[in-house]
Amino acid sequence: MGGIYIVETHSSASIQGGVHLLWAKNLDLLPQPSGYFCGMNRLGWLAVVGFSCVSMGCGGNDVASEQSEKKMDKAAIAKTEALGQAVLKRPDSVGLRFNYITALDSIGQYKTALQHLDSLIIKDKGNFGLWYKKGQVCEHAGDTANAIVYYNTAIDIYPAPHGLLALANLYAETKNAKALEICNRIDELNMGREFDAYSAFFAGVYFSRTGKRDKAIPLFDKSIANSYTFMDAYIEKGGVFYDDKKYNEAMGVFATAISVNNRFADAYYWQGKCLEAMQKKSDALLKYQQSLTLNPELLEAKQAIKRLQ
């Protein structure tokens, strides 16, 4: 296995292709759900990426948000173009090429990013980092099937914990029982409570998605016990109660989440959903407004506000 092992970490997340995506933060390359994942918590429920704030007592924030996004887009494109020029000058620099691939990925240029990855992989087929990155790019592009293939290729080369977690994430969301096998492998590594929190979480997600909610709740509890600030676990646990129409129990879980992080917009949003289901529409509207104030990109909150006004 020649060459260098390149691993990149992220601190954002989104949903692509109907699958929940989880990225790493710089904590020993450990994936950390960030505000479920960017304020996303349950598959297909909250599409919150890239939407601007509705004007709801936040005068002009929608325009400010759009302008901010445009500035960020321009900056990302300019950075990508600069890296592209640098690659032309130093085509043999693997590190520089990898940074260019990451930049292409960040602006949605997945096809070009994959072409560059393939050109590197041809020269270094045993490089875990390149296969892992290819899985990430495919995941961002919504190509879940190939993302799973490339993550598997990566962990066959080197069973890195963050690679296993990325795979467990996709298996869980696609209702594949292999998620449980991967979670067991992670547990066997004895990496500590943070990793235990993730493995329990993904196992819980698998059981939740496959309708075995009685098995999901204890696993989400285990995840929270290992990492009480793991906000996604609260949302998934509360979501199970919501699905079972146990709205008071769900409200309690979301209230606990708010006590841990009172700026966690998703918890307010889900409290709103519970209150709306209980026909307490004025209270629900207030919760939706709170969630949107905290996260102006919560499209579902925006839609709920319009629906109730």
N, C-alpha and C positions, 0 to 999 in steps of 0.2 A: 504494500500500500504506500505508494510514493506520494510526494507532494505534502501540502499542509492541510490541516483540518481547520476549516473556517466555520465558526458558528456565530450567528447573529442573534441578538435578543431584541425583543419588542416590548412595548408597554401599552399596546392598544389591541382592540379586537373588534370583530364585526361578524355579521352573518353574510355568508356568500353561498349561493347555490342551495339555499334551504338548510344549510348546516352551520351549526354553532362553531365559531372559530375562537381558539384560545391561543394567545401569544405569550412569549416569555418576557419577564422583566429581569433586570440585572441582579438576580439573587441566585447565584450558582446555576444560571440558565434554567431556573425553575419557572415554568409557566404560571403566571398569576393572573386570574381573571380580573380585569380592571373595570370596575363599575359595570359588571356583567356586560361583559365585554363591551365596553363603550356604552354602558347603560343597557346592554342586552342581557336578557336573562333566560328566557325560555324560547325554544325553537318556534319561530314563526309568530311570536306574540308581540315583540317590540322591535319594530324596524326603526332604529333611531339614528342611523348614521347618515350624515349629509343633508339633514333637513333643518330649515331655519325656524326660529321662534315665531309663534303666532303672536300677534299683537293683543296681549291679554294683560293689561295693567303693566306692561313692560316696555311701554312706549318706544318704538324705534329699534328695539333689540333685533328684530327680524332683519332690518336693513344692515345693522352693524354686523350681524352674524354672517350675512351673505358677503359683505365687503371683506370681512376677515378671511372667509373661506377662499375668496378670489385671490387675496394677497398670498395666502399660503400656497394655493395652487401655482401661482406665478413663480413663487420662490422655489417650489419643489421642481417645477419644470426647468427653471434656470439652473438649478443645482445639477439636475440630470444631464442637461446639455453640456455643462462644464465638465462633468465626469466623462461624458462621451468623447469630448475633445481630448481629454487627458488620456483616455484609453487608446485613442488613435496614435498618440505620441509614444505611449509605452504599452504596446499590445501584449508584451510578455509578463506584465505585472498582474499576477493572479489576485492579489489583494485589491488592487485598483479596479480590476474587472468585477470582482465580487461586490464592491461598493456601488459600481454602476448598475449591476443587476438589482441590488437592493433599491436603488433610486428608481429604476424602471418599474419595479414591482409597486413602489409607493404611489406612482401616478397612473397605475393601471395598464402599463405597457407590458402585459404578461407574455405575449408571443415573442417579443424581442428579448425579454429577460430569459425566457426558456431557450431561445436560440443561443444566447451567450453561455448559458449553463451547459448546454449540450456540447458546445465547443471546448469547455473546460473538462467535462466528464470524459470525453473521448481520450484525453491525455492522462486522466487520473480516475479510472473507474472505481478504485477502491477508496475514494475520499468520502467519508461519512458526511462532512459538512455540505458538500455539493449536492448529494442526493437529498439531504434533509431540506436544503434550500429549495430544491426543485419541488419537493412536496409542498412546501409553504406557498410557493408561487401558484401552483395548481389549486391549492386550497383557496387562495385569494381570488383566483379566477373562477371559482365555482365548480371546478373539475374534481369532485370528491373522489371518484373512483381512482383516478391517476394519483391523486394526493396520497391515498392509502397505499398504492403500489410503491411509490417512491419513499414514503416513510418506512415501509417494510424493508425496502432495499437498504436504507440507511441503518436501521437497527440490526440488520443481518451483518453489516460491516462492524458496527460497534453499538451495543445496546445502551446508549446514553439515556439517562433518566428522562431528559426533556423530550427526546425522540419518542420514548415509550408513552409519555403523557400526551403528546400530540396525536399519536395513533389511538390511544384509549379514548380521547375526546371524539374523534371521528367515528370510531366503532360504536360508541355509546349513542351518538346522535343518529346514526343510521340503523340503530336497533340490532346491531350485530353482537352476538354473545361473546365474540372474541374480546370485547371490551373487558369482560371479567377476567379473562386469562391475562391480559396485559396488566390489569390492576394488581393481580396476584404477583406478577413478576416484579412490579414496582415495590410492593410490600416486602418481597423477599430481599430486596436490596438494603432494607433497613437504613434508609436515608434520613430518617427523622420525622418529626411531627408534621412539618410542612408538606412533605411528600405524602405522608399518610392521609392528610386532609384532601389532597387532590385525588388520590386513588379511591378513597371512599366516596368522594363527590362524583367521579365519573361512573363508578359502579351504581350509585344512586340514580344518576341520570339515565343509565341504561334501563334500570327497573322501572323508572318513571315513564320513559318513552314506550316501554313494552306493556304498560298497563298493570305492572305488579307493584302497586303503590305501597302496599303493606311492607314490602322489602326495601323500598326507597327511603322511607322516613328514618329508620334507624341509621342508615348510611349517611344521610344528610346530618343527622345529629352527631355522628362520629366525626364527620368532616368539621363541623362547627367546634366540637370539643377540642380538636387538634389545632384549629386556627379560628378563633372566635371573630376575627375581622374578615373572614372569607364571606363577603356579602352575597355572592352568588348562591351559596348553600342555603342562606335564609330564603332567598327568592324561590329557589327550586322547592324547598320544603313547604313554604307557604302556597306555592302553586299547586302542589299535590292536594292540599286541603281545599283550595279553591276549586279544583277539578271535581272534587267529591262533594261540592256545595256545602262544605263546612266553613262558612264564611267567618264566624267568630274565631275559630281556631286559626284560620289564615291571618286575620287581622292581628292576632296576638303575635304571630311569627314576624309579621312585617313591623309591628311596633318594637319588637326586640331589635330588629335590624336598625331601626331609626335611633334607638337608644345607643347603639354601637357607633353609628355614623349618621348624624342628623342632616347631612347633606347628600344622602344617597337617594337620588330622585326616583329610582325604580320602586323603592319601598312605598313611597307616597302614591305612586301610580297604581300599584297593586292594592293598596288600601282603597283607593278610589274605585277600582273594579269591584272589590268586595261590597262597598257601600252601595254602588249602583245596582249590583245583583240583589241587594237587600231592599231596593227601592228607596234608598235614602239619597235622592238625587242631589239635593243642595249640598249635603256633606261630601258627596262624591265629587262634585264640581270643585269644591275647595281643595280637595286632595290633588285633583288633576292639575289645578292651577299651581299648587305648590311644586309639584313634580316638574312642570314646565318651566317655572322660575329657576329651579335648580339645574335643569338641563334643557335649554331651549331647542335641542335637536330631537326631543321625544315626539315623534310624529304621532304615535298612538295617543298621547296625552292631548295633543292639539286636536285630533279628530274627536276625542271624547268630549272636550270642551265645546266644540261646535255642536255636537250631538245633544248636549244637555242644556245649552243656552236657549 
